[in-house]
C-alpha cells in the first residue's frame, strides 16, 4: 500500500486539506469520494497546485444540501460543483462514463462505479486517486509507474480516447510541456494520425486549452511538441511556416525566457502569434485573423492586437508619426511592450529611441481635466485634436515644462503645430 505524499508547498497543502475535508464529509454520509487528477499527480512530483478535483457518487441534491458553499458549474447533466476558496477552486464531479461521442461532445451517463469513472479518463498520470480517510493511493491504470517513467500514456486504446474528445490531443501537449514528460509511442502515433481532427473543435475550447500552454511554465516546449506532433499548422495556420523559418529556435527560446520572467498572458499570446522573424504589416493582419478565428473576447483580443502592432512600430520608433509614437508612449501596455521587445531581442534599440524621442516620458501631462477643458475652449473642433497631439509631443520631448507654457502653446496660432508630422 502506498500512502500519498501531501503537498509540501504551504498553500497547496491548505487547499488539499480543504478538499480532503469535503471528500471525508461526503464519505461519512455514505457516498464514496476520492481526490483525483492533477493535484494528486503534482503532489507526487512535488509541484505546487491549487486546483483540486474530487470524484464522487454523491447525487447533486445531496451535495447542495450537505455543502451549501458548493455551486453548480457547467451543464446540469454532468453534476459538477465548485467550491471557491481564497486560494483557488475545488471541483466536485459525479462518477460518469461516456456512452457515445463525435470527437467534440460526449453523451454521458452518471454512474456509481468508481472504476468506470477512472477508465473513461484521458491519461494514466491524471487517473490516480487518493482515499481521503487513509491517504492510500488508488492506481487502477498504472499512472504511478508512468509518473516514475515520466511518460504521457492514454488510458486504453489511444485512438479511441482521441476520437471521443479530440481536445485530449492538445491536453497531451500541455501535460508533456508542463511536466517535461515524453509521449508514449502508441499515444504519439494516434495523435499524429488524428491531428487534423482538432480543427473540428470549437474555437473557444481550442483557445482555452492553448491559453493553458501559453501561460504555462514551458510554452516554448509546448510549441515544439505541437510542431513535432503535426498539430502546429492546425492550431496556428497563420504561423504554419514558422517551424521552417530561421527564427523558429529563437521563438521557442524566447517563449521559455518570457515564462521564466513571469510575463503576463497578453505578452505570451503576442509571442505565439507574432512571426518568428521581424514582423511586417501583413503579419499584423495575420494576428488579427488568428484573434478572430480563435474568438477571443473583444477586450483581450484588442489588447493582444495593439501590443503586436506596437512591436511593429517599435522597430522604427524614431521615424514613426508623432501621433502613433504618443499613442505608444501613453498606452497602458507600454511596460508590456518594453518587456516584449527586449525578450524578443535584447539588442533592440527601442528603449534608446524611446528615451531620445521622449525624455520626459515619466512626467505626467501638465494640463488635465478641467484645466485642459478651459485651455482648449474656443478652439475649432477640427483643430483640437491636432493641437492636443502637438502639445503632448512637446511635453514628452521637454519643450514645454509648465502648465503656463502648455496653455500658451494651445492658445498660440496653429502654424508651429504643423511642423511636426502628426
Helices and strands as residue ranges (DSSP letters): H 10-28, E 33-36, H 38-44, E 52-56, H 60-66, E 71-72, G 76-78, E 80-84, E 89-94, E 96-101, E 106-110, H 114-119, G 124-126, E 129-131, E 137-138, H 143-149, E 151-152, H 158-164, H 167-179, E 182-183, H 185-194, G 195-200, H 203-214, H 219-228, H 232-235, G 237-239, G 242-244, H 248-260, H 265-273, H 281-293, H 298-314, H 322-330, H 334-344, H 350-357, H 369-376, H 381-397, H 403-411, G 414-418
